[in-house]
Amino acid sequence: MSEFLQNSPAKDVEKNMKAMLSQGFSKLDLVTREEFDTQTQVLVRTQARLEELEKRVTQLEQRLAGTSERVAGLSAGRSSRRASREVLVLLPARRFPPRRFR
């Protein structure tokens, strides 16, 4: 009986169908479930990191806007000594070439 089932036309059809399906799937750009789940986890972590960075950029922009407002307020009429002292802190240091005395 088992010999009859192994050589039956139904078994041949099943083998042929499996071969055709596996050949068709190999032509498609498919990934395994494990690869899909891994990429999903990477995407979730990346989205969380992006949100953190967006918040940080927003905070830095707000700080920069506050600093700009302070500098604008200082130059608008506060004491020149205090204003110049704070502006010096905010501006990058300039490097002048060394002076040569004659």
C-alpha positions as CSV (number, residue, x, y, z in Angstrom):
1,M,0.0,0.0,0.0
2,S,2.8,2.5,0.9
3,E,4.5,1.7,-2.4
4,F,1.2,2.6,-4.2
5,L,1.0,6.0,-2.4
6,Q,4.6,6.8,-3.2
7,N,4.2,6.2,-6.9
8,S,0.7,7.7,-7.2
9,P,-0.1,10.5,-9.6
10,A,-1.2,12.7,-6.7
11,K,2.3,12.5,-5.2
12,D,3.8,13.5,-8.5
13,V,1.5,16.4,-8.8
14,E,2.4,17.5,-5.3
15,K,6.1,17.3,-6.0
16,N,5.7,19.2,-9.3
17,M,3.6,21.9,-7.5
18,K,6.2,22.3,-4.8
19,A,8.9,22.7,-7.3
20,M,7.0,25.3,-9.3
21,L,6.1,27.3,-6.2
22,S,9.6,27.3,-4.9
23,Q,10.9,28.4,-8.3
24,G,8.3,31.1,-8.4
25,F,9.1,32.3,-4.9
26,S,12.8,32.3,-5.6
27,K,12.2,34.9,-8.4
28,L,10.3,37.2,-6.0
29,D,12.1,39.5,-3.6
30,L,10.8,37.9,-0.4
31,V,12.3,37.8,3.2
32,T,11.8,35.4,6.0
33,R,9.6,36.3,9.0
34,E,12.7,36.5,11.2
35,E,14.3,39.1,8.9
36,F,11.1,41.0,8.7
37,D,10.8,41.1,12.5
38,T,14.4,42.2,12.9
39,Q,13.9,45.0,10.4
40,T,10.7,46.0,12.3
41,Q,12.6,46.3,15.5
42,V,15.4,48.3,13.9
43,L,12.7,50.7,12.4
44,V,11.1,51.2,15.9
45,R,14.4,52.0,17.5
46,T,15.3,54.4,14.6
47,Q,11.9,56.2,14.9
48,A,12.4,56.6,18.7
49,R,15.9,58.0,18.1
50,L,14.6,60.4,15.5
51,E,12.0,61.7,17.9
52,E,14.7,62.2,20.6
53,L,16.8,64.1,18.1
54,E,13.9,66.2,16.9
55,K,13.2,67.2,20.6
56,R,16.8,68.1,21.1
57,V,17.0,70.2,18.0
58,T,13.8,72.1,19.1
59,Q,15.4,72.7,22.5
60,L,18.6,74.0,21.0
61,E,16.7,76.2,18.6
62,Q,14.8,77.7,21.5
63,R,18.0,78.3,23.4
64,L,19.5,79.9,20.4
65,A,16.5,82.1,19.9
66,G,16.7,83.1,23.6
67,T,20.4,84.0,23.2
68,S,19.7,86.0,20.1
69,E,16.9,87.9,21.9
70,R,19.3,88.7,24.8
71,V,22.0,90.0,22.4
72,A,19.4,92.1,20.6
73,G,18.2,93.5,23.9
74,L,21.7,94.3,25.0
75,S,22.5,96.2,21.9
76,A,19.2,98.1,22.1
77,G,20.3,100.3,25.0
78,R,21.7,98.6,28.1
79,S,24.9,99.6,29.6
80,S,27.7,99.3,27.0
81,R,30.1,97.8,29.5
82,R,27.8,94.9,30.4
83,A,26.7,94.5,26.8
84,S,30.2,94.3,25.5
85,R,31.1,91.8,28.2
86,E,28.2,89.4,27.3
87,V,28.8,89.8,23.6
88,L,32.4,88.8,24.0
89,V,31.2,85.6,25.6
90,L,28.9,84.8,22.8
91,L,31.2,85.7,19.9
92,P,33.9,83.3,18.8
93,A,37.4,84.4,19.6
94,R,39.2,86.2,16.8
95,R,42.9,85.5,16.2
96,F,44.8,88.5,15.0
97,P,48.3,88.1,13.4
98,P,51.1,89.0,15.8
99,R,52.2,92.7,15.7
100,R,55.6,93.5,14.5
101,F,57.3,96.5,16.1
102,R,59.7,98.5,14.0
